[in-house]
Amino acid sequence: MSSDGDFYRGDPPPGYGPPPGQGPPSGYGPPSGYGPPSGYGPPGYGPPPGYPPAYGPPGYGPPPGYGYRRPTNTMAILALVFIFVFAPVSLVLGLVARRQIRETGEEGDGMALAGVIVGGISVAFLVLGLLFFVVAVSSVSP
């Protein structure tokens, strides 16, 4: 008994496939290794004899729905790099990159946001340090 409860699917239509007793024409048919394994299902069912399966062999390109990937915004990459070089420039590049990304739909919003956050924090520390320095120098002079 098969897993489908021996459901009768009917006889194939006349003229479908090669005449009984004849194999597929030479050069036709699925390559070896394709099709159902031997002993698969009840006899007489499966792909028609002599014809390749309705689907192609695996490994031919990406599956449907996977297409062109959007490029990453160059300013966003530079904003991420300038975090380690000169952080205030990272703040400006990150802000410009986020505006460009909103307009063009490119990728890299996270990198631009990281540039804005780290650049903003570094500018805040720079301003606080400069303010501390000015107060310290003005209190020391007579």
N, C-alpha and C positions, 0 to 999 in steps of 0.2 A: 504494500500500500504506500502510495507517495504522500508527500506532505500536503498536497492540494486536494486530497480526498478522492483521487481518481476521477477528477472532473473531465468529462468528455468535451474536447474542443472541436470536434468535427473533422471530417476528412479535408485534406488540402484541395484547393480548386484544381480542376483538370488542366493539364498543360503547364503546371507549375513545377519547374525544375527539369532535369533530364529525364528521359524515359526510364521506367523501372529496369534495373539490371545494368544500366550504363553508368559509368562514373562521370565525373565532371570533365569537360573538354580540357585538353592539356594546356597548361599555362594559366588556368583559372582556378579559383578556389582560395581558401585562406592559406597562408603560409603555415608551416608546421609550428605547433605551439599555440595557435589561436583556436578559438572555439571552445565548446564545453569539454571537460575532461571525459575520458571514457568511463562508462557506467553512470553518466549523469542523467538522472530522470528516467522516465519510462522510454522504451525504444520507440523511435519514430518521431520524437519531439525534439525541438531545438532548432538551430538555424537550418534553412533548406540546404540540402546537399549540393555541394559544388559552388556555393556562393559565399562571398566573404561576409563577415558580420556587418550589421547596420552601422556600427561605429568603427572609427579608424583605430589603428594600433596606438597604444599609449605613448606619450612623449613628444607630441607635436604641438609645441607652443603652450602659452598660458591658458588656463581655463577661461571661459567667457566671463566678462565682467571685469577682468584685470586688463587695464589698458595703459595708456600713457601716464606716467607719474609726473606730477607738477614739479618744476624746478624749485630749488631752495633759493631764497632771496640772498643776494650777495652781501647786501648791507647787514643782514642778520648775522651772517657768518663773520663779517668784520667786527660787528659789535661784540660777539663772543670772544674773538681773538684779542680785541683791545681791552678786555677786562684785565688781562695779564700784562699788557704793555703800558697803557695809559688810560685808566678807568674813566676819567671825565669825557674822553672822546667816545667811549663805549656808550655813555648815556645819550649823547647826541645821535650816534649811528643807530642805536636801538629805537629811538623815537621815530627817526626817518624810516627805518625799515618797517616798523609796525604800520605806519601810514601806507607805505607802498604795498604791503601784504594785504591790507584791507581792500585796496583798489584793484590789485591784480589777481588775488587769490593764490599766490605762491605759498610754498611751505616755508617754515623757519620762524613762525611766530614765537615759539618757546625760546629760541636762541635770542631773538630780539628782546623779549621780555626779560630774560636773564641779564642782557646787557643794560637794560634800563634800570633794573633793580640794583645790580651791583654798582653800576656807574652812579646812580643816585646816592647810594650809601657812601661811596667813596668821596663824592663831592661834598656831602654833609660833613664827613670827617675832615675833609680838607678845609672847609669853611670854619668849623669849630677849632681846628688846629691853628689856623691863621688868626682867628679872634683871640685865642688863648695867648698866642705869641705877641700880638699887639698890646693886650692888657699887661702881660708880663714885662714888656719893654717899657711901656709908659709908667709902670709903677716903680721901676728901677731908676729912671732918669730923674735928676733933681729938679 
